[in-house]
């Protein structure tokens, strides 16, 4: 409907998506929930595939990992250029669980999604980037939307993608259409998309950290940021720290994207309302 570049930016320019990557990764997780070579669901425990997630970590689920309630803190393994994703998960498994027990505290971060990504590789029978190309990027024609951080063998699941406004908008429009691409190809089931936009965090959960005004209203890798007076979801948000933001207005049937990595999420957020 409307495309425009401002300042020194140009249409089609690639930008770091930062935490908007979480929504892209959430969609890949739900694609594996739809169909994977090995059993996989939001209730799959990390320990079912990686036994080193033991003790207090043994009950952590993919659902909790992608809704920031798994209990993990920060981990250097997420940004390691020398580890594989599987090795990073092993290091995370050996680390602390400062915000446990699992499912009791909302603490925004990327460590839990990184661990879940390692499980997704095992359930999907292929490296993360291969699964992404086969299940999302290929069918959607995403040429410039790639996981570029940290390395191909240790992709940063929660914040490592770059994209353009046009391509990310195509992805979000597919979610708005309940899994059907603008060209008419179904890549996610309606149930998978509905799960993404269903609150996965308990109402009233204590919040340790949240970049969205203290909110804990979160689906599978996506903020559920606007509800009407009756509590019905009317808006969802994928947002990065340096301003890359995309939102879906369900009531208006529209998707918006603001592509930049030169500012902050707080500067861009008001444009989505």
N, C-alpha and C positions, 0 to 999 in steps of 0.2 A: 504494500500500500504506500509506503513512504521509505525512502532511503536517502541519507545525506551524510556527507563527511564534513567535519568542522576543523578549523585551524589547519595544522600541518598534516592531519590524518587524511587517508585516502580510502575510498570504497574498496573493500576486499583486502585491506591491510590485516596481517596476522598479528594477534595479540595474545599475551599470556592469559589464560582463562582462570588461573589460580583455583580458588575453591568452587567455581562454577563446574570444575571437573567432577565434583562429587555427584552431580546429577547425571552426567554422562556415564560415570562408573556405576551409579545406581541402576541405570537402564541396562547395562551389560549384566549386572547381577540378576536382574529380573528376566533377562533373556535366558540365562542359565536355569532359573527357576522354571521357566517355560519348558526347556528341553536341555538336558545335559547327559553326557555319556554315563556319569555316575550319579547316584542319588544326591539331590541338592535342593534345598528350600531355604526360606528365611529362618526356619527353626533348626537348620543344620548347625551343629556345634563345631567350633574350630577343632576341638579335640577329636572329632570323628575322623578327621583327615591328618591332623598334626598332633600326635599324642603328647608332645611337649607342653601343650596347653593343659596343664594338670592342676590339681589342687583347687584353689579358688578360681582359677581360670577355666576349669573343665566344663563349666555350664554356659560359657559365653557363646551366643548365637550370631549368625550372620545378621539377623534383624537388629540386634543390639549394636553390632559393629557399624551398621549403616544408619543408625539413629543416635549415635554419640552417647550411648548408655552402657557401653561394655566395661568401663572403669579404667581404661588405660590413660596414662599421661603421655608426655612427649617422648619420642624415641629417635635417637640419631640414625637408627637403621633405615628410617623412611627416606632420608636424603643421602644414603651411602652410595658412593660411586664404585665401591669394590665388592659389594654384596649382590647376590641375586635376590629376587623377591622371596624365594623359598628360604634363603639364608637369613634375610631380614626378618621373616616371620619367626624363625627359630630364636633370633636375638630378642624379639619382642616377647616371646613366650618365656624367656628367662628373666625378663625385667619385672619391675613392680606393677602393682595394680592399685594406684593411689586413690582412685575414685570408685572402688568396689564397695560392697559386693555388686556383681554385674546386675544391671537393670534398676539400680537405685538412685543414680545421680546422672544428670545431663551435663556432660563436659565436652564442649566442642573441640574437635581436633581431627588429625588424620591418621593416627597410629592404628586405631581399630579397623579402619577401612583397608589399610595396608595389609593387616593380618588376614582380613577376609578375602582380599585379592589373591593371596597365596593359596587359600582354600579353593577359590574359584578356578585357579589354574589346574589344580588336582582333579576337581570334579569335572571340569571341561575338557581335560586331556590335552591341553595346549597352553603355550605361554599367553599371558594376558593380552599382549599386543596382537597376537594371532587371533584370539577370540574376538577382540574388538574389531579387527578388520573384517572378519568373516560375518559377524552378527550385526554390527552397526555401521561402520565406516563404508564398507562395500555397498550394501543395499541403499544407503543414504547418499552415496556419492560424496563423502567427506574427504576431499583431497588434502585440505590444509589443516584439518582437525586431527592432531596427533598428540600422543604422549611423548613429550620431549624432555621431561625431567623425571628421574635423575639420569638413568641410563636405560637402554632398551631391555636389559635383563632385570632391572629394578625400577620399573615405572612407578612414579609417584601417584598412587591410585586416587588420592584425595585432592591433588592439587597440581598435577604435572602436565596438563594438556594446554595446547594453544589452539586458537581457532579464529574464525572471522565472524562478523555479524551475520552474514548471509548463511553460512553453513550451520552455525549454532542455532540460528532461527529455524532452519529446516529441521534440525533435531527436535527442538522444542515444539514446533508445529506438529511433528509426528506424535509427540506425547499428548498434545491437545486433541489430536484425532484418535486417541486411544490405541496407538500403536501402528497406524497406517501412514506411510510416508506420503508426501504431497504427490508423488507419482503413482500412488495406489498400491504399493507393496506393503504387506503386513509383516512387521518385524518383531512386534510384541503383541501378546494377547491382551484383550481388554482387561482381564483380571490382573495381569501383571502391571499395567499402567495404573489401574485403580489402587493397587497396593502401594505404588510409589506415592500416590497422593492421599493415602490414608495415614492418619497420625499413628506413628509407631512408638511414641514416647508416652508413658503414663501421664495423665492429666495431674498437675500439681507436683510433679517430680522436682526435687531440689535442683537448682541450677548452679553449677560451679563456674562455668564460663559460657557466654553466648554473645556473638557479635551483632545480633539482631535485637537490640533493645531488651535483652534479658529473656527473649522468647525461648521456649523449648518445643514449639509446635513444629514437629519435623516428621517427614515421611521417610522414604528410602532414598537418601542422598539429596533431598530437596526441602527447602523451607516452605511451609504452608503458612504464608505470611498475611493473607487477607481472608477474613470470614465476615459474613453478613450478621445481622442481629440475631438470627436463628442458629448461628453456628455453622452454617453451610460454607464450604470452601468456595471462594470466588477468585482467589489469586494465589499463585505459587511462584517461587523465586529461586533462581540459581545465581549466586553472586560471588565474585572474587575480591580479594583484598585490595587490588589495585584498580578496581572499578569495572572490570568486565562483568556485565550483569545481563540476565535475560529473565523475563517474567511472562507468565501466562495469565491472561484475564479470561477466566472461564465464563463469566457472565456476559462479556462482550464478544467472546469467540475470537480473541486476538492474541498474538505473541509479539513481544517487543525485545529488542536486543540493543544494548549500548556497549560497543566494543572499544575498550581502551585499557591500557595498562600503565597509564601515566598519572593517575590520581589516587583516590581511595574510594572504597565501597560506600562510605558515609556521604561522600559528595554526590554519588550517582543515585543512591537509593530514592531520594524524593522524586526523581523523574519517572519512577515506576508507578506512582500513585496519581 
